Amino acid sequence: MLSTSNLAMWIILLPFLGFLHNAFAGLIWKKNAKKVVSYVAPGVVLLAFGVALMVVMTELPNAHDHRLIGALIPGTSAATPWINLGGLRINFELLVDPLSLLMAMIVTGVGGLIHVYATGYMAEDPEQPRFFTYFNLFITMMLILVLGGNFLLMFVGWEGVGTCSYLLISFWYKQSENAKAGNKAFIVNRVGDLGFALGMMLIWSVFGTLSYFNDKGTGVLQLAGAGHAEGAHTALHAISVMGTPVSVAVLTTICVLLFVGAMGKSAQIPLWVWLPDAMAGPTPVSALIHAATMVTSGIVMVTRCSWLFSQAPQAMQLVGYIGLATAFVGATIGLVQNDIKRVLAFSTVSQLGYMFLACGVGNYTAGMFHVTTHAIFKALLFLGSGAVIHSMLGEQDMRKMGGLRKKIFKTWLVMWVGTYAIAGVPGLSGFFSKDEILHSALSSPGNGMFLYAVGLAIAFMTAFYMNRLMHKTFGVTAQFVDGELPHQHHSNFDDHDAHGHDDHAHGEHHDDHAHEDGHGHSQVHESPASMMIPLYVLAFFSVAFGAWAKFTGAFEKFLEPVVPQMTHLEAPITESMGYIISGCVAIAGLTLAYILYRKPKVVETGQLIPAETKTRWEKSPLHPYTFLLNKWWWDVVYNGIFLKIGGIFAILLWKVVDAGIINGTIEGLGWIVGGFSRLFRKLQTGYVRNYALAMLFGVLVIVLGVLGSWSIAAK
Amino acid sequence: MVGMSDNLAAILPAIIVMVTGFIVLLGDSCLPAWRNNGKAFNPAVTFVGIAVALFFDMTRMGAKSATAFSGAVVDDPFSRISILLLGVAAILAVLLSTTYLENKKLHHGEYYVLILFSLFGAMLMAGSNDLITLFVSIETLSVALYVLAGFARTEERSEEAALKYFLLGAFAAGFLLYGIALVYGGSYGLSHTGQATTNLTEIGAGLAGSGLGGVTVMFGIGLALMFVGFAFKAALVPFHMWTPDVYQGSPTSVTAYMAALTKIAIFTVILRILSVLTPISSVWLMTAQLLAILTMFGGNILAVTQDNVKRMLAYSSIAHAGYIMAGVVAVGAAEGKFHDLAISSTMFYLFAYTLMTIGSFGVLIWLSRRGRDCQTLGDLKGLVKRDPIGAYTMLVFMLSLGGIPPTMGFMGKLMIFNVLLSAGLTPLALCLGFASIISVYYYLRVVWMMCFMEPDRETITEHATESGGTLFAIGVTVVLSLFFGLAPYLAQTLLAPATSILVR
């Protein structure tokens, strides 16, 4: 018997109510809409965080087997069907267990802070209510994804967050590159979604259900868990449905298909190309969706299905190697990028790869640990970079920054915390989570040493590009003239800049500033409190969370019931030795960047050499700098294959199949139906006598029909 | 022997509605204070009366089924659900009416009295267990509706609608009564008492005992003629000819009410009578199927060339009667748990139909709040710019009527389709599919007019009377259509008691 949770639905419903409110705020509050929205939107998310905490505190400890089932709709039970067609029955059910609650707390906690931050960041945008409408909807969908009690509800959330991501990337849709970035994200994700959908269908046809857990004990994860328990003693393929064992080949197919879905959402090779472009959205979006939460849903999904994956070793290997490759590619590209948000984007790609590496080597807890710490410090870094961009009035190119340390000291301080955390400086949270992954990679059966070495190289590069970012942004002398910054605030309304500053609705900070310095907005300035406070909170957790979780062992104990414990080899080095090695690597990376970027105008190959003096090698597309700057030419290759060749195919389908065959048929049929319609219409004369005649005809039909079938039936 | 209080309790909702009707009638004509504030008093009292009736209806929802008045009336979950739907339809119609009538200068107390009396008739229909009671209640409903159809007495079209409806209705009533007489005659020897009877319970018991052998020619013809009367009320092809003229001519609020109310009431009756006739389903199933197919295609094909939205919706309601009829056929053909599923699916479709019909006519009323009736497709041009609320709600209803997710109309069609397939009626299911494909054309044409055409200059008018009631009714229907479209099984659970029809 599974325990029930009555509170869990409110974690989802609160942001949903917020979404509804924000969508209609303009109708309800008229001119005050922006102000009300800026309280409601973060409010509902933080309240949801409170509810999630309450579930953890009160309901989870009493739950049988660390697991509760909840209903999605108030007043119903978890057994209320949503779809009930033949053999397919999908319930409005939630699964509340440590994994979903951990994610719910990340989504609402980090998400809530980012909401608070966004009230400052988006204060001047005239479309702020629209922004928060999408933002709350995103939180709702993300929570459905993590809390949903079956694969289809997860898929609902999966698609929902994809839609919100699309809407938010192209939030400033007037600039066509933003709209294109949104399209790219959406379209690339479709490929992954197809994999997920196929995997889901296969699960249904094999297991006969999509629920994770049910009272009868036939939920997908229940069967897989039982199989795992048995497999520990006997053969590996121990999952059986109604007594029929499921073959490893089928399980592997399911897992690979699901992982294709994860590749799309979590930006893994080969579906990673959308994430860097997704930075076109407002910075809080990058922080919330494209760093902290949505992009980790692939890892969450793999972890959720870890009982399946753990019995498909080949699928796990694929996960691990794809993760490692992505981590490597992402880190190399991150080394040379000039856009501050792009560096962070590639860093996200790379860190996501790390998390998949953890899943691939069977240490799902480490993967989720890194998801958690990464959510905190990457949100911090993105929000910090947002604060920088905000201070620089929309400038994102690091080559035009520099020397910001004194001007925005507080931002600099929190950014350092984030940098050290992600670089893996000993003691900060990134250090512990990354080391955990590296250590389990080393002790995994197979190429442990190879995985470890590449992992260390990536850690080195991470430390390097992060310190490069810090120095280029804050360190060297200013590459711009303060007070004459061009105003680049994004908005869909061009005339906004001209009027915006006098509008008192736009956040007190800016008005003060405008009056103080007389230069209006053209000077570098620290961000308002609504933006800084979330940064402090995140910075605190970036420092403290990792050590707390590691030394108390709380994190591992929390997740223990939901992930399989894999058998590991004895690692060739002890854990403390591992700490020392990765600590040294991180510090080495930081130091190298310090040496190279300490002074201004350090030569970056290819950047300062005029084109005509370049050697043939330097002009070559395979020259490392060009190669990396252009993302390994990944986009170019995709354009060639999918856009050019696929385009020809699409035109063929359009001109011949669609315009010719399909349209021809439909229009022909339409013509016939229209003809009949015009014909029958003539019967509708408007004269009662004719109507009565038609009725008499009907009487004849009915009487003859009844008598006819009676005489047939009577025989 | 049941006491009088039990008898009255069985038809309590109907009695409350009737009494409310008398109160409004007397209050409006005798009390000057009431008369002067008729705008507020009449709809308010009507609303409260129906609401109280529904309250009592719902409190009795779980009670045991019983017959009353010597078996002439039955009070079972099926009739209670049906009464609930009828009441909801009436409440929505009242909400839609007030401002519309004022704009048309038609605001008279009689309107509400007639609404209440017709509702009384419809509620009695839902509980009729005797053919005579049935006939009387059908006529109670019909006579009130004849008058309502001609309520805009200064308009020729309205007059014409009333007269046509009345003449053809009288014609159909003749068939119905003659059919009842023949069934009465044919039932001689069926029941265990050996007496002729019009009581459905007794006829049902007799048929269950005798099977096909008990059916005489007289009984068969009687059934056929009775069905003519029902088919006229339900507007099945070829008894549908009055529908477009009457729907177009009547005031829009009356059309909305009539379209929903008569369909619910008559299909309740059809379902009840056919469940009595289940033992001899081979006699009527073919004919019912034929009517369903004719109606689906007839309604949809004729709707394609209509330029008047009210007329188009009239044909569309004919087509929907065909879909519901298909559900009824499935009820007759399916066995075991599919039988129950077929009933609840048909009831779900009736509910969906009620919401989307009242909703779409409601939007027309909402658009007519500027004083000028909104009727033609041209009136809808560029609506999305002129009146986004109207346009978006209309969009939902058009999608729902066309059976496009995530609306209730889609789910309803899916359910009917599903039960048809499980009842082994694949050809009928295919016909339903093809017929709905045709329907998408004219529903989406409305959407196209609203969203992709520029407004004509003269259709842009500024002056508008705010109409809270109308907006509320539309809002409720939109929200419910979408909600039950996404969570259909909640509605089906709600309607589940309807599957226990008391026959024997």
Interface residues (C-beta under 8 A of the other chain):
Chain A: I73 T76 T80 P81 W82 I83 N84 L85 F92 G670 V673 G674 F676 S677 R678 F680 R681 L683 Q684 G686 V688 N690 Y691 A692 A694 M695 F697 G698 V699 V701 I702 V703 G705 V706 L707 G708 S709 W710 I712 A713 A714
Chain B: L163 K164 L167 L168 F171 A172 F175 L212 V215 V217 G220 I221 L223 A224 L225 F227 V228 A231 F232 V237 P238 F239 M241 W242 P244 D245 I280 S282 V283 W284 L285 M286 T287 L290 L291 G298 I301 L302 A303 V304 T305 N418 I438 Y441 A487 Y489 L490 T493
